[in-house]
Amino acid sequence: MTKNIEPRHYDVILSPVVTEKATIASEHNKVLFKVAAKATKPQIKEAIEKLFDVKVKSVNTLVRKGKTKIFRGNLGSQSNSKRAIVTLEEGHRIDVTTGL
């Protein structure tokens, strides 16, 4: 069986987020992903459903502002990153530790 995965889905979902907060959220059927800055909620939902073969209940997004740092007298800043909190339907799970 061949999945109908398009290359653009890999451009929308950049990586899973593995943190303490993400681990706690996974107990409530939620998974966190870093996504492209211009990705919309419908694009994120479609990409997750195609890549992981699950049903998505809802998608919440947030833009995490980059921190400003001073290193050896030089002012620099980390780039902003967009994250998506994906809530899955009951009975569906994504294990981000195993990969695709």
NUVOLUM-402608 format. One record per residue (C-alpha): y, x, z; residue in one letter. Coordinates in steps of 0.05 Angstrom, whole numbers, padded with zeros to 5 digits, always signed. Example, Ala and Ser with C-alpha at 12.3 -4.5 7.8 and 13.67 -1.06 7.14 Angstrom:
-00090+00246+00156a-00021+00273+00143s
This chain:
+00000+00000+00000m+00067+00029-00021t+00128+00011+00021k+00191-00010-00015n+00234+00044+00016i+00297+00065-00021e+00330+00133-00011p+00394+00099+00013r+00358+00075+00076h+00351+00148+00097y+00426+00157+00087d+00442+00100+00134v+00397+00120+00193i+00410+00193+00212l+00368+00203+00274s+00342+00168+00337p+00378+00180+00402v+00333+00204+00458v+00371+00202+00524t+00359+00173+00592e+00400+00111+00574k+00360+00102+00510a+00295+00107+00548t+00317+00053+00597i+00339+00009+00538a+00271+00017+00505s+00240-00021+00563e+00282-00081+00540h+00260-00076+00467n+00322-00037+00445k+00325+00028+00406v+00386+00073+00395l+00401+00109+00329f+00456+00153+00302k+00480+00121+00238v+00527+00138+00181a+00601+00126+00198a+00610+00075+00142k+00544+00038+00154a+00551-00037+00167t+00507-00079+00212k+00470-00113+00154p+00456-00045+00123q+00430-00018+00189i+00386-00079+00199k+00356-00074+00129e+00343+00001+00136a+00308-00006+00203i+00265-00063+00178e+00244-00025+00115k+00233+00043+00148l+00195+00021+00210f+00165-00045+00186d+00192-00085+00245v+00235-00148+00253k+00305-00136+00280v+00337-00189+00324k+00407-00160+00328s+00448-00097+00317v+00506-00073+00360n+00547-00013+00339t+00595+00034+00374l+00636+00094+00354v+00630+00151+00404r+00694+00191+00404k+00687+00266+00397g+00706+00308+00457k+00763+00358+00455t+00744+00428+00479k+00780+00493+00490i+00738+00555+00474f+00768+00624+00482r+00837+00595+00478g+00823+00557+00413n+00829+00481+00414l+00772+00447+00378g+00740+00379+00376s+00671+00350+00364q+00667+00299+00309s+00661+00224+00323n+00592+00194+00316s+00571+00122+00304k+00511+00095+00341r+00472+00031+00334a+00435-00006+00388i+00379-00044+00353v+00346-00102+00389t+00276-00117+00363l+00240-00184+00361e+00185-00196+00413e+00120-00161+00396g+00153-00106+00354h+00162-00034+00378r+00188+00032+00352i+00163+00096+00384d+00218+00147+00366v+00177+00205+00394t+00125+00201+00338t+00172+00199+00278g+00161+00162+00213l
